[in-house]
């Protein structure tokens, strides 16, 4: 088991100014600065963010950009093990039809290839908000296209992992339609709290499919992300439950932005809180 410090990372954009007031968006002006900023904070993991707007311009989506990303990773000792595909929520292919659907599916496949080229093995697909599954036809379309992508996922050694607002029982039924080698769960502690899900029930039903964890806090019933410890998320209990299942993956800080603009200080505080929770849940992991 890796030490706790090596399992905690941050969501891209959390170490630089917000983009147009958004809590999360690709930081076009500042993405390079986050590499040295991460090293200064002792962070070795970053989860990339990818929006539908200007998708093909994103550095991860073209060879020159990927070359620069890998060079920065080497220079600053950073790894990018996962990518949050907000593009799938912003332009879900399973809600489109005809040529548009074909184009959006091709985008998904291009993202998988791009991730493989930078050693990123997990693509997060948020089935929430504008990307939520609203009917059986949308779920069937999603499953059909994902199963068609299995040979590519296998060849590229990339897995697709989901966030969902399905009830835990329905979520498990959805997951059972997809092979666990290539599809799993991105557990988001804040989203679960906002939806009123009990972590014990979630872990009992699909804890075996969890491949990545977003550390976040939200109020019960919805609303925006709030500072860790001020919302309804039982993060300590969730991490203890995951430890009991032998979870060995990462914990990505997808936390509230700093009201005073000192985003590095906020991430530093949240990292320390998460470190204590991880170490308390799995003391042998803290010792390495």
BAMI-753074 format. One record per residue (C-alpha): residue number from 1; residue in three letters; chain; x, y, z. Coordinates in pm, whole numbers. Layout:
<guzas>
+-----+------+------+--------+--------+--------+
! pos ! code ! unit !     c1 !     c2 !     c3 !
+-----+------+------+--------+--------+--------+
! NUM !  ALA !    A !      X !      Y !      Z !
...
+-----+------+------+--------+--------+--------+
</guzas>
This chain:
<guzas>
+-----+------+------+--------+--------+--------+
! pos ! code ! unit !     c1 !     c2 !     c3 !
+-----+------+------+--------+--------+--------+
!   1 !  UNK !    A !      0 !      0 !      0 !
!   2 !  UNK !    A !    136 !    342 !    -97 !
!   3 !  UNK !    A !    177 !    599 !    180 !
!   4 !  UNK !    A !   -120 !    834 !    220 !
!   5 !  UNK !    A !     78 !   1132 !     90 !
!   6 !  UNK !    A !    131 !    955 !   -243 !
!   7 !  UNK !    A !   -241 !    882 !   -289 !
!   8 !  UNK !    A !   -376 !   1235 !   -249 !
!   9 !  UNK !    A !   -398 !   1456 !   -557 !
!  10 !  UNK !    A !   -588 !   1760 !   -676 !
!  11 !  UNK !    A !   -828 !   1850 !   -952 !
!  12 !  UNK !    A !   -666 !   2060 !  -1223 !
!  13 !  UNK !    A !   -745 !   2428 !  -1177 !
!  14 !  UNK !    A !   -762 !   2417 !   -796 !
!  15 !  UNK !    A !   -415 !   2573 !   -763 !
!  16 !  UNK !    A !   -479 !   2876 !   -983 !
!  17 !  UNK !    A !   -742 !   3151 !  -1020 !
!  18 !  UNK !    A !  -1094 !   3050 !  -1114 !
!  19 !  UNK !    A !  -1200 !   3070 !  -1477 !
!  20 !  UNK !    A !  -1495 !   3307 !  -1524 !
!  21 !  UNK !    A !  -1604 !   3243 !  -1167 !
!  22 !  UNK !    A !  -1658 !   2871 !  -1231 !
!  23 !  UNK !    A !  -1566 !   2624 !   -961 !
!  24 !  UNK !    A !  -1417 !   2396 !  -1229 !
!  25 !  UNK !    A !  -1298 !   2458 !  -1584 !
!  26 !  UNK !    A !   -979 !   2398 !  -1777 !
!  27 !  UNK !    A !   -739 !   2681 !  -1678 !
!  28 !  UNK !    A !   -627 !   2796 !  -2022 !
!  29 !  UNK !    A !   -413 !   3083 !  -1894 !
!  30 !  UNK !    A !   -257 !   2904 !  -1598 !
!  31 !  UNK !    A !   -239 !   2532 !  -1668 !
!  32 !  UNK !    A !    140 !   2528 !  -1689 !
!  33 !  UNK !    A !    183 !   2712 !  -1358 !
!  34 !  UNK !    A !      6 !   2437 !  -1167 !
!  35 !  UNK !    A !    295 !   2196 !  -1214 !
!  36 !  UNK !    A !    546 !   2395 !  -1005 !
!  37 !  UNK !    A !    263 !   2498 !   -770 !
!  38 !  UNK !    A !    182 !   2131 !   -708 !
!  39 !  UNK !    A !    543 !   2048 !   -633 !
!  40 !  UNK !    A !    560 !   2341 !   -389 !
!  41 !  UNK !    A !    263 !   2191 !   -204 !
!  42 !  UNK !    A !    406 !   1839 !   -204 !
!  43 !  UNK !    A !    141 !   1708 !   -440 !
!  44 !  UNK !    A !    240 !   1441 !   -690 !
!  45 !  UNK !    A !    -98 !   1366 !   -853 !
!  46 !  UNK !    A !   -324 !   1583 !  -1067 !
!  47 !  UNK !    A !   -654 !   1491 !  -1232 !
!  48 !  UNK !    A !   -683 !   1658 !  -1572 !
!  49 !  UNK !    A !  -1004 !   1841 !  -1668 !
!  50 !  UNK !    A !  -1148 !   1838 !  -2018 !
!  51 !  UNK !    A !  -1435 !   2054 !  -2142 !
!  52 !  UNK !    A !  -1632 !   2021 !  -2464 !
!  53 !  UNK !    A !  -1565 !   2384 !  -2556 !
!  54 !  UNK !    A !  -1236 !   2406 !  -2748 !
!  55 !  UNK !    A !  -1192 !   2032 !  -2696 !
!  56 !  UNK !    A !   -941 !   1975 !  -2975 !
!  57 !  UNK !    A !   -735 !   2275 !  -2861 !
!  58 !  UNK !    A !   -680 !   2130 !  -2515 !
!  59 !  UNK !    A !   -311 !   2035 !  -2485 !
!  60 !  UNK !    A !   -393 !   1677 !  -2397 !
!  61 !  UNK !    A !   -575 !   1636 !  -2729 !
!  62 !  UNK !    A !   -285 !   1697 !  -2968 !
!  63 !  UNK !    A !     70 !   1558 !  -2994 !
!  64 !  UNK !    A !    259 !   1880 !  -2923 !
!  65 !  UNK !    A !     50 !   1943 !  -2613 !
!  66 !  UNK !    A !     98 !   1591 !  -2483 !
!  67 !  UNK !    A !    472 !   1621 !  -2535 !
!  68 !  UNK !    A !    474 !   1936 !  -2325 !
!  69 !  UNK !    A !    255 !   1778 !  -2057 !
!  70 !  UNK !    A !    491 !   1482 !  -2025 !
!  71 !  UNK !    A !    794 !   1711 !  -2009 !
!  72 !  UNK !    A !    631 !   1913 !  -1729 !
!  73 !  UNK !    A !    540 !   1593 !  -1545 !
!  74 !  UNK !    A !    902 !   1479 !  -1555 !
!  75 !  UNK !    A !   1036 !   1820 !  -1452 !
!  76 !  UNK !    A !    807 !   1859 !  -1153 !
!  77 !  UNK !    A !    754 !   1499 !  -1047 !
!  78 !  UNK !    A !    383 !   1496 !  -1124 !
!  79 !  UNK !    A !    164 !   1213 !  -1251 !
!  80 !  UNK !    A !   -178 !   1240 !  -1419 !
!  81 !  UNK !    A !   -351 !    910 !  -1337 !
!  82 !  UNK !    A !   -705 !   1026 !  -1413 !
!  83 !  UNK !    A !   -903 !   1272 !  -1624 !
!  84 !  UNK !    A !  -1245 !   1420 !  -1552 !
!  85 !  UNK !    A !  -1439 !   1432 !  -1878 !
!  86 !  UNK !    A !  -1676 !   1722 !  -1817 !
!  87 !  UNK !    A !  -1725 !   1719 !  -2194 !
!  88 !  UNK !    A !  -1940 !   1407 !  -2155 !
!  89 !  UNK !    A !  -2168 !   1596 !  -1918 !
!  90 !  UNK !    A !  -2169 !   1910 !  -2135 !
!  91 !  UNK !    A !  -2237 !   1723 !  -2461 !
!  92 !  UNK !    A !  -2354 !   1368 !  -2383 !
!  93 !  UNK !    A !  -2350 !   1147 !  -2691 !
!  94 !  UNK !    A !  -2627 !    928 !  -2548 !
!  95 !  UNK !    A !  -2867 !   1224 !  -2568 !
!  96 !  UNK !    A !  -2780 !   1305 !  -2931 !
!  97 !  UNK !    A !  -2867 !   1130 !  -3255 !
!  98 !  UNK !    A !  -2743 !   1087 !  -3611 !
!  99 !  UNK !    A !  -2425 !   1260 !  -3721 !
! 100 !  UNK !    A !  -2396 !   1456 !  -3398 !
! 101 !  UNK !    A !  -2400 !   1139 !  -3192 !
! 102 !  UNK !    A !  -2136 !    983 !  -3418 !
! 103 !  UNK !    A !  -1916 !   1290 !  -3373 !
! 104 !  UNK !    A !  -1951 !   1287 !  -2995 !
! 105 !  UNK !    A !  -1871 !    917 !  -2978 !
! 106 !  UNK !    A !  -1561 !    985 !  -3184 !
! 107 !  UNK !    A !  -1468 !   1251 !  -2928 !
! 108 !  UNK !    A !  -1491 !    988 !  -2655 !
! 109 !  UNK !    A !  -1262 !    756 !  -2845 !
! 110 !  UNK !    A !  -1014 !   1038 !  -2909 !
! 111 !  UNK !    A !  -1008 !   1114 !  -2536 !
! 112 !  UNK !    A !   -925 !    751 !  -2458 !
! 113 !  UNK !    A !   -636 !    759 !  -2705 !
! 114 !  UNK !    A !   -509 !   1088 !  -2565 !
! 115 !  UNK !    A !   -517 !    957 !  -2209 !
! 116 !  UNK !    A !   -319 !    650 !  -2304 !
! 117 !  UNK !    A !    -50 !    868 !  -2460 !
! 118 !  UNK !    A !     19 !   1045 !  -2127 !
! 119 !  UNK !    A !    -14 !    737 !  -1907 !
! 120 !  UNK !    A !   -356 !    833 !  -1774 !
! 121 !  UNK !    A !   -553 !    516 !  -1707 !
! 122 !  UNK !    A !   -888 !    646 !  -1580 !
! 123 !  UNK !    A !  -1149 !    855 !  -1761 !
! 124 !  UNK !    A !  -1424 !    991 !  -1536 !
! 125 !  UNK !    A !  -1763 !   1015 !  -1709 !
! 126 !  UNK !    A !  -2007 !   1225 !  -1499 !
! 127 !  UNK !    A !  -2361 !   1096 !  -1541 !
! 128 !  UNK !    A !  -2496 !   1387 !  -1337 !
! 129 !  UNK !    A !  -2651 !   1729 !  -1397 !
! 130 !  UNK !    A !  -2681 !   1781 !  -1774 !
! 131 !  UNK !    A !  -2526 !   1439 !  -1825 !
! 132 !  UNK !    A !  -2770 !   1246 !  -1606 !
! 133 !  UNK !    A !  -2944 !    945 !  -1754 !
! 134 !  UNK !    A !  -3310 !   1040 !  -1790 !
! 135 !  UNK !    A !  -3459 !    725 !  -1941 !
! 136 !  UNK !    A !  -3384 !    367 !  -2039 !
! 137 !  UNK !    A !  -3315 !    457 !  -2401 !
! 138 !  UNK !    A !  -3030 !    686 !  -2298 !
! 139 !  UNK !    A !  -2884 !    419 !  -2071 !
! 140 !  UNK !    A !  -2910 !    160 !  -2347 !
! 141 !  UNK !    A !  -2734 !    391 !  -2593 !
! 142 !  UNK !    A !  -2458 !    463 !  -2343 !
! 143 !  UNK !    A !  -2403 !     94 !  -2267 !
! 144 !  UNK !    A !  -2407 !      1 !  -2635 !
! 145 !  UNK !    A !  -2137 !    252 !  -2731 !
! 146 !  UNK !    A !  -1924 !    172 !  -2427 !
! 147 !  UNK !    A !  -1930 !   -198 !  -2506 !
! 148 !  UNK !    A !  -1825 !   -118 !  -2861 !
! 149 !  UNK !    A !  -1528 !     68 !  -2715 !
! 150 !  UNK !    A !  -1405 !   -227 !  -2506 !
! 151 !  UNK !    A !  -1138 !   -343 !  -2757 !
! 152 !  UNK !    A !   -992 !      8 !  -2762 !
! 153 !  UNK !    A !  -1004 !     35 !  -2382 !
! 154 !  UNK !    A !   -831 !   -301 !  -2350 !
! 155 !  UNK !    A !   -563 !   -216 !  -2603 !
! 156 !  UNK !    A !   -503 !    128 !  -2451 !
! 157 !  UNK !    A !   -525 !      7 !  -2089 !
! 158 !  UNK !    A !   -776 !    276 !  -2003 !
! 159 !  UNK !    A !  -1090 !    233 !  -1790 !
! 160 !  UNK !    A !  -1405 !    447 !  -1788 !
! 161 !  UNK !    A !  -1542 !    524 !  -1442 !
! 162 !  UNK !    A !  -1872 !    690 !  -1363 !
! 163 !  UNK !    A !  -2034 !    937 !  -1131 !
! 164 !  UNK !    A !  -2411 !    891 !  -1116 !
! 165 !  UNK !    A !  -2720 !   1020 !   -942 !
! 166 !  UNK !    A !  -2886 !    678 !   -970 !
! 167 !  UNK !    A !  -2997 !    527 !   -641 !
! 168 !  UNK !    A !  -2737 !    279 !   -516 !
! 169 !  UNK !    A !  -2953 !    -19 !   -616 !
! 170 !  UNK !    A !  -3014 !    110 !   -967 !
! 171 !  UNK !    A !  -2650 !    210 !  -1003 !
! 172 !  UNK !    A !  -2542 !   -144 !   -924 !
! 173 !  UNK !    A !  -2779 !   -278 !  -1188 !
! 174 !  UNK !    A !  -2630 !    -37 !  -1441 !
! 175 !  UNK !    A !  -2274 !   -137 !  -1350 !
! 176 !  UNK !    A !  -2361 !   -504 !  -1389 !
! 177 !  UNK !    A !  -2422 !   -437 !  -1760 !
! 178 !  UNK !    A !  -2055 !   -347 !  -1808 !
! 179 !  UNK !    A !  -1740 !   -559 !  -1753 !
! 180 !  UNK !    A !  -1553 !   -460 !  -1435 !
! 181 !  UNK !    A !  -1215 !   -483 !  -1607 !
! 182 !  UNK !    A !  -1293 !   -172 !  -1810 !
! 183 !  UNK !    A !  -1567 !     14 !  -1620 !
! 184 !  UNK !    A !  -1601 !    121 !  -1260 !
! 185 !  UNK !    A !  -1701 !    389 !  -1013 !
! 186 !  UNK !    A !  -1563 !    730 !   -933 !
! 187 !  UNK !    A !  -1696 !    778 !   -580 !
! 188 !  UNK !    A !  -1767 !   1145 !   -506 !
! 189 !  UNK !    A !  -1817 !   1203 !   -134 !
! 190 !  UNK !    A !  -1987 !   1540 !   -185 !
! 191 !  UNK !    A !  -2232 !   1423 !   -449 !
! 192 !  UNK !    A !  -2328 !   1123 !   -235 !
! 193 !  UNK !    A !  -2396 !   1353 !     61 !
! 194 !  UNK !    A !  -2604 !   1594 !   -148 !
! 195 !  UNK !    A !  -2813 !   1303 !   -277 !
! 196 !  UNK !    A !  -2863 !   1162 !     72 !
! 197 !  UNK !    A !  -2687 !    833 !     -1 !
! 198 !  UNK !    A !  -2546 !    639 !    296 !
! 199 !  UNK !    A !  -2186 !    541 !    231 !
! 200 !  UNK !    A !  -2240 !    204 !    395 !
! 201 !  UNK !    A !  -2507 !    113 !    143 !
! 202 !  UNK !    A !  -2303 !    247 !   -148 !
! 203 !  UNK !    A !  -1993 !     51 !    -53 !
! 204 !  UNK !    A !  -2190 !   -265 !     14 !
! 205 !  UNK !    A !  -2346 !   -248 !   -333 !
! 206 !  UNK !    A !  -2055 !   -129 !   -548 !
! 207 !  UNK !    A !  -1752 !    -72 !   -329 !
! 208 !  UNK !    A !  -1581 !   -345 !   -532 !
! 209 !  UNK !    A !  -1610 !   -124 !   -843 !
! 210 !  UNK !    A !  -1458 !    195 !   -695 !
! 211 !  UNK !    A !  -1144 !    296 !   -888 !
! 212 !  UNK !    A !  -1105 !    662 !   -788 !
! 213 !  UNK !    A !  -1239 !    894 !   -517 !
! 214 !  UNK !    A !  -1323 !   1264 !   -533 !
! 215 !  UNK !    A !  -1293 !   1432 !   -194 !
! 216 !  UNK !    A !  -1566 !   1695 !   -170 !
! 217 !  UNK !    A !  -1826 !   1824 !     75 !
! 218 !  UNK !    A !  -2180 !   1943 !     -1 !
! 219 !  UNK !    A !  -2494 !   2017 !    194 !
! 220 !  UNK !    A !  -2770 !   1759 !    209 !
! 221 !  UNK !    A !  -3030 !   1819 !    -58 !
! 222 !  UNK !    A !  -2796 !   1978 !   -310 !
! 223 !  UNK !    A !  -2626 !   2311 !   -349 !
! 224 !  UNK !    A !  -2272 !   2394 !   -436 !
! 225 !  UNK !    A !  -1951 !   2252 !   -293 !
! 226 !  UNK !    A !  -1868 !   2377 !     58 !
! 227 !  UNK !    A !  -1542 !   2364 !    259 !
! 228 !  UNK !    A !  -1453 !   2021 !    391 !
! 229 !  UNK !    A !  -1612 !   1953 !    726 !
! 230 !  UNK !    A !  -1897 !   2202 !    682 !
! 231 !  UNK !    A !  -2134 !   1988 !    477 !
! 232 !  UNK !    A !  -2311 !   1654 !    509 !
! 233 !  UNK !    A !  -2035 !   1426 !    377 !
! 234 !  UNK !    A !  -1905 !   1163 !    617 !
! 235 !  UNK !    A !  -1564 !   1152 !    457 !
! 236 !  UNK !    A !  -1391 !    980 !    747 !
! 237 !  UNK !    A !  -1653 !    704 !    751 !
! 238 !  UNK !    A !  -1637 !    662 !    374 !
! 239 !  UNK !    A !  -1259 !    628 !    374 !
! 240 !  UNK !    A !  -1273 !    383 !    661 !
! 241 !  UNK !    A !  -1523 !    173 !    467 !
! 242 !  UNK !    A !  -1307 !    184 !    155 !
! 243 !  UNK !    A !  -1003 !     78 !    355 !
! 244 !  UNK !    A !  -1199 !   -221 !    483 !
! 245 !  UNK !    A !  -1260 !   -322 !    123 !
! 246 !  UNK !    A !   -891 !   -296 !     40 !
! 247 !  UNK !    A !   -924 !     14 !   -177 !
! 248 !  UNK !    A !   -576 !    115 !   -295 !
! 249 !  UNK !    A !   -658 !    398 !   -536 !
! 250 !  UNK !    A !   -626 !    774 !   -518 !
! 251 !  UNK !    A !   -809 !   1054 !   -341 !
! 252 !  UNK !    A !   -852 !   1363 !   -558 !
! 253 !  UNK !    A !   -927 !   1698 !   -392 !
! 254 !  UNK !    A !  -1225 !   1836 !   -584 !
! 255 !  UNK !    A !  -1283 !   2080 !   -302 !
! 256 !  UNK !    A !  -1443 !   2422 !   -257 !
! 257 !  UNK !    A !  -1254 !   2721 !   -390 !
! 258 !  UNK !    A !  -1101 !   2970 !   -149 !
! 259 !  UNK !    A !  -1326 !   3268 !    -80 !
! 260 !  UNK !    A !  -1019 !   3488 !    -28 !
! 261 !  UNK !    A !   -848 !   3373 !   -348 !
! 262 !  UNK !    A !   -567 !   3190 !   -167 !
! 263 !  UNK !    A !   -634 !   2861 !   -341 !
! 264 !  UNK !    A !   -298 !   2709 !   -248 !
! 265 !  UNK !    A !   -368 !   2761 !    121 !
! 266 !  UNK !    A !   -711 !   2600 !     81 !
! 267 !  UNK !    A !   -567 !   2295 !    -94 !
! 268 !  UNK !    A !   -295 !   2272 !    172 !
! 269 !  UNK !    A !   -560 !   2266 !    446 !
! 270 !  UNK !    A !   -778 !   2013 !    265 !
! 271 !  UNK !    A !   -479 !   1791 !    192 !
! 272 !  UNK !    A !   -389 !   1783 !    561 !
! 273 !  UNK !    A !   -747 !   1696 !    655 !
! 274 !  UNK !    A !   -762 !   1419 !    397 !
! 275 !  UNK !    A !   -423 !   1286 !    503 !
! 276 !  UNK !    A !   -550 !   1245 !    859 !
! 277 !  UNK !    A !   -864 !   1066 !    739 !
! 278 !  UNK !    A !   -668 !    831 !    513 !
! 279 !  UNK !    A !   -410 !    753 !    780 !
! 280 !  UNK !    A !   -678 !    696 !   1042 !
! 281 !  UNK !    A !   -870 !    463 !    811 !
! 282 !  UNK !    A !   -565 !    268 !    700 !
! 283 !  UNK !    A !   -269 !    314 !    939 !
! 284 !  UNK !    A !    -49 !     67 !    751 !
! 285 !  UNK !    A !    -93 !    281 !    439 !
! 286 !  UNK !    A !     41 !    581 !    628 !
! 287 !  UNK !    A !    351 !    388 !    718 !
! 288 !  UNK !    A !    402 !    273 !    361 !
+-----+------+------+--------+--------+--------+
</guzas>
